């Protein structure tokens, strides 16, 4: 395997800033690639939310020609915490020195198009000044989707960028970077690209299409999702466009950073445990019940940690609660988001304080404690490109209850007789997008809980599986080399 120069570009990178799973991927995957011997560099906007001690040092100026004018910024060079991996932060106070990354008070910034167009184009300018030439640029989601287009248009005849390959990863096709057509000049791209086979989308501008159209290779975050997005049910209007590049689309399931998510070493839980010694899990369950104010009980305890959004299947949960709460079970929910769901779950917790408890926030420590203390972990997502929480659940012996979609289908194998006999059952899986199907899955989990021998078998199967980033990193290197063969 040859050493590659890889520029990994994302709109958020943990622990510098984070709003979702992309930030975790942007932290874990580059670290694994660096450990494999590749020269990794990361890039992200220099948001005001980044802690001052992590913002790095000024390195060089950079600029971009947008909307008929030249916009100047600067490159700062920081390092990914606890590593020596450089992080290039593109600085522009007007664009990035704000409270939020993409939105404020639930409303997207009106200038998001020019903000991320500037970031993408100015980054390429800054990299030229730094003088480090990447073999491949790994772009992630719509905020960086213009980079492959710039490489193939603005810099088509630039010797520095000659033969530079690009990989565009779709983490969630539901968010496409769709803007009014009249804003196209803000990208610096020409009107000749505003066609149905390029940037035009039902009369609007779609940045996601730029990445799909121009990237050397395209990937998604699970094999099943790579197929799903080419169908009308999951393609959000881009399924036909994606099918034109079907041969260039690959699916690679995200991995787990076991240095941060493993019950044997987790610093957030009251008792560490492992597949070889599960005794600490019972203590973690009792502690979780105390933390959420639930009575100590040996009934099955279901955990849920998620963004309160319709995508997560919360309607299935809410419509099932009246029936489910008649049974001997407990449920803890951690999350924030849509106020409708916040109010609904709060109300249920007030009416059934011995059955359900809710914390309306995101808390990393508490998320670990839920995975450690819960018997089962709920993920009834309507769609889930990859999912990480079900993998955390497997690691902590919190058996996932999931809907058969995306990365959930790729990672969780149902407790069918065949799967149990072959030793590969690691969760409860249902298919239909209905409250009834979800309720039946929960009741199946309760029956599994009563069968202690099978329960332990399923739990240990999950805990002993390896979903580390090493597996995913090797597949990404194969994609990088494939992209470089035909940039």
N, C-alpha and C positions, 0 to 999 in steps of 0.2 A: 504494500500500500504506500503510495507516494504521499508526501507531506503537502497539504493544500493550504492556501491562504483563503480564509473564509470570513467574509463580512456578514454578520448576522444583524439584520435591521428590524427593529420592532418599535411600536409606539409606547410600550411599557416594559420595564425589566425589574423584576424583584431582586433585592429588596429596595432598590432605588425609588421606584413608584409601582403601585399595583392597583388595578381595579378588577382583574379577573385572572383566569387561568393562563392567558398568553404570557403574563409576566413571569409565572413560574416556569413555563417552557423556555422562555428567553434567558432564564437563569441556569436551569439544569442542563439543557442540551449543549450549550456552548462549553460548559465545564467538562462534560464527558468527551466532547470532541477535542478539546485542548489536551485532556489526559491521554487521548489516543495519539498525540503527536502533531496535531494540526495547529497552524497559527491562526488563532481565533481573535477577531476584533468585533466589538459590538457597537451599535449606534442607536441613538434615541434623542428626541428633543430635550433641551435643557429646561425642564419644567421648573416652575417656582416651587413646586411641592418637594423637590429633591432637597434633602438636608444639606445645609451649607458645607459641612465637612466632607460631603461626598460629591460636590459639584466639579472637582478637578481644577486643573490649571489651564489658562488660555494657551492655545497652541498656534492657531493661525486664523486669518480671516477667510470667509467664504461668502458666496453670493449666488443669486439666482435671478434670471430675467423672467419676470412674471407680469402679466397684465400691462404690457407695454413699458415697464420700468424695471430698473435693476434694484434688487433688494439685498442689502448687505447684512451679514451676520458673522458669527465667529464659531470656531470649534474649540471646545474645551476637552481635555483628555483626563478622564478619571479611570478608576479601576473597579471591576466588579468586586464587591466586598469579599474578603477572605480568599482572593485569587490574585493573580498577576495579569488577568485578562484586561486589555485596554477597552474602555468604553468612550466612544466619541459622542459628545453631547453638543448638539447644534443649538447655538444660543441666539435668541432674538426676543428681547424683553416684551415687545408688543404682542407677539404671537404666543409666547409660552410662559411668561411670568404671570400666571393666573392661579386661581384657587383650584380649578379642576383641570383634568387632562383633555376631556372631550366636551364636557358639559358643565353647567352650573345650575343648581336648583332644578335638576331634571330636564333642563332644556339644552340641546346641543348648541355649541357656539356657532353663530351665523357665519363666521369666517373660517370654518374648519377646512374647507377646500383649499384656500390659499395657505393656511397654516401648514398643512401636511404636504402640499405641493412644494412649498418653500423648503421644508425639512428635507424632502427627498432630493430635490435638485441641488440645494446648497451642500448637502452631504457629499454628493458626487464631486462637487467642486472642491470641497475641503479635502477629500481623500487624495485628489490630484496634488494639492499643495503639500500634503504630508509625505507623499511619494511612495506609500505602501500600496502595491497593486494586488487586489484580490483576484483569485482564480474564479471565484463564484460569489455572488451576492445572494444571500438567502433573505427574501422579503416575506413579510407576514401581514396578512389581512389588508383591507382597503387603504389604510393609512400609508402604506409603503408600496401600493400597487403600481404607482406611476413610474417607479424606478426602472423596471424592464422596458417601459415605453421610452423613457429618456435615453437609455443605453442604445436602443435601436433607432432612435430618431435624432435627438440632439447630438449624440456622440457617435453616430454611425461611422464617421470617417476619422475619429480621433484615435491616434495610435495608442494612447494610454489605455483606452477602454476596448481596444481591439481584442476580440476573442474572449471577452469577459462573459461568463455564463451567469444565468439567473435562475433561481428556484423560487417560485411563488407558492406559499403555503396558505390554504384557506382554512382558517380555524372555525369560522362560523359564517356560512353563506348568507344568513339572514341580515347581516350588516354589510352593505355593499358600497357605501360611499356614493350615494345618489344625490345629485344636485341639479338645479335648473341649468338648461343648456347655455343660457347667456353667460354663465360663469366660466365657460371653458377657457377664455384667455387667462384666467387666474392660474391655470396650470402651466402655462407656457407652451402647451401643445397646440398644434395647428388645427384649423377647421377641417382639413382634409382627413383627419382621423375621426371626425364625427359622422360615422356611418354605422349601420346595424352590425357589420362584422368587425367593429372596433369599439368605439366609446359610446355610441348612441344606444339609449335604452328607453323605449316608449316615449321618445321626445326629450328625455332628460340625458344628462351626463352621468355615466356610471364608472367610477374609478376601478372597481373590482374587475371590470371587463378589460381594463388596460393590462392588469397583471396576467389575466387569462390569455389575452391575445398575444402578448409579447414575450412572456417568460420562456426560457429554454425548456423548463420542465415545471409541472404543477403537482403539488401534493396536497392531501388533506390529512386529517389527524386520526383516521382509522380506515381500514379497508372497506368496511361496509358503507361508511359515509362517502367514500370516493364513488361508490356506485349509486348511493341514494341521491346525491346532488345532480345526477344526470337523469332524474325522473321528475315528473310534474309535481309529485307530492313534496319534494324537498328542494327542488331547484330554484324556487323563488323567481321564476321567469328566465333564469339563465341556463336551464337544463339543455336546451337545444344548442346554445352557444358552447357549453361545456362538451357536449357530445362531438363537436367538430375537432376537439383536441383529446378525445377519449384515450388514444394510445399514449398520450403524454401525462396522464393523470395517475398518480399512485397514492395509496393510503398507507400511512405509518402510524400505528397507535402510539399515543403519548406514553411516557414512562413515569416512574415514581422515583423521587430522590429519597432513597431509604436512609440516608444520613439525617434527614429531617422527619421522615415518616416511618418509624419502626417502633413497636411497643417495647422492644428489648432495651432501647437506648433513649426513648422519648423523655425529655426533661419535664414535660408538662403533666404527666400522669402520676397518680399517687403510688402505684405499684407497677414496676416493669414486669413484663412477661414475654413468652415466646411460644412457638409451636411445640417446643420441648418441655415447657413448664407453663401451663395456662393458669396456675393458681392465682396470679395477680389480677386476672380479668374480673373475677367476682368482686374483689375489693374496689376496682375501678367502677363497676356498676353501682355499688352502694354509694360511692362518692358522687357519682353523676346524679343519682336520685336526690342526694342532699343538696347539691348545687342548684338543682332546679326546683327544690321544695316539694318533691314527690315523696309519698310514703315508701318506706322500704318494703319491697315486695319481690317475690321470686317469679312474678309473671314476666312474660317477654317484654323487653324494652326496645322500642324502635326509635332510631335517631334519624334526623334529617338536618343537613347543613346546605343551604343554597341561597342563591339570589332569588328574591321573591319576584318571579316573572312567570308569565303564562307558559313559556317554553318548558319550565321545570315540572309541568304536570300538576301544578298546585290545585287546579280545578278538580282533577280526579281525587286528590286528597280531601279537599273540602266537601265534595259531594258524598264522600264515603264515611265521613267522621261520625255522623249520627248512628249508622249501623255499627261501625267498628268499635265505638266507645261503649257499646253494650257488652263487649267482651272483656275478659280479664287481661288487659294489656296496659302499657304505658307508652307515651310518646313524648320525645323532647325535640323541639324545633329551634334552630338557630339561623337567623338570616334577616335581611332587610331588603327593601325595594318598593314594589307596588303597594301603595297605601291600602288598597282594597284588601289584599291578602293579609297585611299587617293587622288590620282591624278585625278581619274574620278569625284569624287564629288567636288573637288576643281574647276575643269574645268566647271562643270555645274553651280556652284555658281558664277563664273566669267561671264558666258554668261547670267545668269538670276538673277542678284543681287536683284531684287525686289521680287523674288519668293523663292529662296533657299539660305540658309547660312550654312556654315560648320565651325566647330572648331575642328582641328586635335589634340586632347589631351583628357585626361580624367581629369575631374574636378568635385569633389564631390558637391561643391556648385552649379555649373552650371547644374549638373544633376538634382538636386532638383528643380532648377528654370525652367528647361524644363518641368518636370512633372507638376509643378504648372501652367505654362503659356500656355501649349499646350492644344488644344481642343481634339486631338486624339494622341495616342502613337502607333508607328509602330513597330511590331515584326513579320516579315514574315519568321521566322526561318524555315530552311529545317528540322531541328530537334532541340528540346529544352527539355532536360531532366526534368527540373522543371521551370526555369525562375523565376526571381524576379521582373524585370522591369514592367511586366504586372500587378503585384500586387501593385507596387508603383503607377502605372497609375490609378488603381482603387481607391486607397486611396486619390489621388489628383484630382480625377474627370477628368483625362485625358484618355478618353475612348480608350481602347486597340483595335487595328486592328491586328489580329493575324492569323497565319496559324494553322490549326487543327492538332497539334502534341504535344506529351508529356504533360508537365505541363500546356502548353497553352490551350490544349483541356480540361484539368481537371478543370481549373479555369475560363475560359471565355465562356460565353453562348451567342450564336448569337442572333441578333435581329429578330428572326423569329416571326411570328404572335403568335404562341403558347407561346413562351418564354416571349413575351411582355405582353400577357394577364395574364400569371401566375406571372408576376413581377420578373422574374429571368434573363432577358436579361441584360447583362452588357458590351457588346462589339460587334465588327464586326469580324466574323470568315469566313475564306475561306479554301478550302481543297487542290486544285491542286497545284503542284509545278511549276506554270507557271506565267510569267509576266502578262498575260491576267487576270488570276484569282486575282492576287494582285491588278491590276488596277481597276478591277470591285469592289473589296472590298473598295478601297479608294473612288471611286465614290459613293458607297453606304453610306459611312461615310459622304460625302458631302451632300447627300440628307437628311440624318438624321440631319445634322447641320441646314438645312433649316426648319426642323420640330421642332421648339423650345420646344414644349410641350413634345414630345417623347424624344428629346435630354436630357432634364432635368430629365425625368423619368429614362432613362438608366444610366445617370451620377450618380444620387442619389442611384440607386440600387447598383452600384459598391462601392460608398463611404461608404455605410452602411454595407457592408459585413465584416466579421471578418476572416482574414487570419493570425491571430496572431500565434506566436510560441507555445502558450499554447495548442492549438489543436494538433499540431505536436508532442510536447513533450510527451503528454499522450500516443500517439500511439507508440513512441519510447520506452517508459517504458514497454509497453506490449510486444514489440519485445525483449527487454533485458530479461524479465522474461521468454519468450519463449525460448530464447537462453540458459539461465541458466538451464532450465529443461532438455536440451539435449546438453550439451557443446561439 
